[in-house]
Amino acid sequence: MPAIRLRLGAFSAVLALLAATTSPSVAQKKYDIGASDSEIKIGNIMPYSGAASAYGVIGKTEEAYFRKINAEGGINGRKVTFISYDDAYTPPKTVEQARKLVESDEVLLIFNSLGTPPNSAIQKYMNQKKVPQLFVATGATKWNDPREFPWTMGWQPNYQSESIIYAKYILKNKPDAKIAVLYQNDDYGKDYLKGFKDGLGAKAASMIVAEDSYEVTEPTIDSHIVRLKASGADVFFNITTPKFAAQAIKKNAELNWHPLHFLNNVSGSIGSVIKPAGFENAQDIISSQYFKDPTDPQWKTDKAMIAWNEFLDKYYPEANRADASVMYAYIVSQGLVHVLKACGDDLTRENVMKQAASIRDYEPGGLLPGVKVNTSATDFAPLSQLQLIRFKGQTWERFGDILSGDVGG
């Protein structure tokens, strides 16, 4: 009998050991490179220099936001290490920085890297490495392709949907328009142009009387504006990044050319585009918006805007609060924190993408009322709603309904 008791005792000890090693508290903690009990490493690539350097403020705002998160205890008790590098908006440099972040810094993911050409240059690499390329800072339609690129996800409403909305507006309100288009000669510009032509449909060939493209390396686009004005167009679709958008607005005024002017929303910032171009030169420009304009007095007592100002007061006091990019960065940073919190103690790259593809009616502070974040395993476009805006005085005024990004298909 003592021998039987001994065997039972040993068996019980083995069961206890098995129970301990498979208990939820142990089993739930799963980590890939870049995550641990105390840290989450996040990579980022921004154009802090070069032609698109106006967007560098996005990376600075994100760094400030993660300092805020860390000061408040981190994400599920883990502190964020945010590593951000400059690529000067040059794809070869983007590739170099992505490799450094993944292979040397060993980040868990790359978050909100900016620009269509830069992100296109690293998309295959990120997917081969199975490292999340999450919430990229570009509205190209190509980021919503979970079948071919399951490790890449966009964030903002896509460019084609946005330009379809402008096309529908023109067809309804100015059906006899003669349209001139200026676009950046890369994937970003061509994506907008495709959506615009799709939105105009069969009338695109007759309504678009002039198309001109520019290279991001050009110092000025003045000569392009001169050519477009000479076409006799009475509608101008301005598909440019901030530096060139400001130049176009200013040159239109110098030439006394006053077409109905549509400006893509990536250059709708009052601080980095409209103010430098001159408020008087920007009157009645039409664009679109999905988040609150910090300069709009209607949001003065809004809880989300108060929280945004408190965040900047404490963590980024030198920020230009009229720059829409600051609000954009604040919103997308909340989105990443939302995903990482949902990961719990399973901080594997696979689970990061699983949680990113499982967002339901999420409303980070700063979005317009009625705009929500939704994703699924087959829909990698978190935001798909916009509202048209018109520039009046020194601010944007919203008009019309919240429009879905799938308008026209």
Helices and strands as residue ranges (DSSP letters): H 2-21, H 24-27, E 30-31, E 39-46, G 53-55, H 56-71, E 79-86, H 91-99, I 100-104, E 109-111, H 116-129, E 133-134, G 141-143, H 159-173, E 179-184, H 187-200, G 201-203, H 204-207, E 208-214, H 222-230, E 235-239, H 242-254, E 260-263, G 265-267, I 270-274, H 275-277, G 279-281, E 286-289, G 297-299, H 303-315, H 324-342, E 346-347, H 349-356, E 385-392, E 395-398, E 403-404
